[in-house]
Amino acid sequence: MSDRHPYEDRFGVIRGMPGKGRPRDEILAEMKWMGEEEDKVWQTGKCSGTMYCGDMEHYAFLNEAFSNFSHVNVLQRDMCPSASKFESEIIAMTLDMLHADAVGSHHPDSVPCGSVTSGGTDSIVTAMLAYRDWARAEKGITQPNAILPITAHPAFDKGCHLFGIEPIKAPVDPDTTLVDMGFVRDHIDDNTIVLVGSAGNYPYGTIDPIEALSDLALEHDIGLHVDGCLGGFILPWGQELGYDIPIFDFRLPGVTTISADTHKYGYGLKGTSVLSYREHSLRNHQYFTSTDWPGGKYLSPGLAGSRSGGLIAATWASMVSNGREGYLAYAKQIFEASYAMQDAVKSHDELKLMGQPTWCFSFTSEVFDIYHVNDFMKERGWRFNGQQYPNAVHMCVTRPQTQPGVVETFANDLAEAVKYALSPPREQPISGAIYGGVPGGPTPEVGAFIRDVMFGMLDGMQDVPTSPTGS
Ligand SMILES: Cc1ncc(COP(=O)(O)O)c(C=O)c1O
């Protein structure tokens, strides 16, 4: 039995197609058991990010919405016009939240639009494809590059890797954690197709200077993608609540695309995100058609072929059931919990917040390795996300942390963790080996070793465990 396959002993391993089907109630009981076990991990409120909603009644509602269309493939739109209603309205609601109504004031000929994708990475990768093909068609660029902060999500690297775009990595200011604008300005050249800024970035939750990036994008007639995958569905409400959050959306004239994940703070089921565009002409570059295929005329809006009608329906249901009032109310609780947790961090001289975070915060230490704190907090059931260069841990505050008592428990556990880290029982923290960075950055040899370990982890997720006989 391995960590990745803890059910091996209890439920066995299926190594080939079973000859005879099993009774449904037995299958459902087995799945329910595993689901409930796994839900216990985050229902304590001690888990950073990933479970953005956590309300089991909301999930039950979404599951019901999903079940009406779970069997539908939305590629066949003549059979499911409801999908067009849901999809177009998801996009309209997202554009409204991101102030696309302002586009008319700075780009009167542009009509904002969007696309529902399968998640944040899909939205980002699709945007990269659209920029590449736009730049090729409109400017004849064949050796494109994109300038992105080192804090931008790896999905940008994935997009660059897939579509032959050179990623130019801009450093960030170590104190603010925000992209170095001087670097960005100095590295724009004739092959630059798009600039990237995050609102907020995954490591620290901080928001890049999007207004300054917008000015640069306009000056050079290039794209500006704002990655709001994580923050896109919470920062707008934070602004409305009066928190100090800079404008990052379509009110800025240089912003051409924004990714915002409905499956994060939109509280939808996993598997949807919205890629919003300032104008239709750019979206055309993500479309794919094949007109001479013997199978008929083929068209699909993005990277996926068949897509789930259930997920689009559940996303729509989530958004219309929450509405502005619901989103605002939940955002208020989340921001309040986050600032209270940040106060707990600030109360320790040994700890240091990274930049000026809002709802998602990261902290480090110049006194001890922060992974000692992580080791202690892990024992208490906390699951932070680990950062490197410098070592830090982040807490992306979600609704489970807004349950009564969670913030207080965080403050108490953290105070004990700081004491522990001041005289730890071992020199090297345990969790640092997994999450922490090699000081000064890895050498190529270490990088290759770590990559091999990561490939092994991916294999372990997808391959059945080897049997006792080694088969
Ligand atoms: C800032 C940011 N961008 C992009 C992504 C990628 O989103 P997904 O995991 O849905 O592909 C994430 C995921 O956490 C993120 O935090």
The ligand as a Gaussian input file, in Angstrom:
#p B3LYP/6-31G(d) Opt

LIG

0 1
 C       -3.204000      32.445000     -10.501000
 C       -3.577000      31.128000     -11.111000
 N       -3.605000      31.000000     -12.435000
 C       -3.927000      29.850000     -13.032000
 C       -4.246000      28.735000     -12.299000
 C       -4.558000      27.439000     -13.014000
 O       -5.869000      27.041000     -12.774000
 P       -6.340000      25.524000     -12.973000
 O       -5.708000      24.746000     -11.871000
 O       -7.824000      25.628000     -12.876000
 O       -5.889000      25.060000     -14.298000
 C       -4.228000      28.822000     -10.902000
 C       -4.540000      27.652000     -10.077000
 O       -4.484000      27.683000      -8.875000
 C       -3.878000      30.047000     -10.297000
 O       -3.820000      30.168000      -8.967000

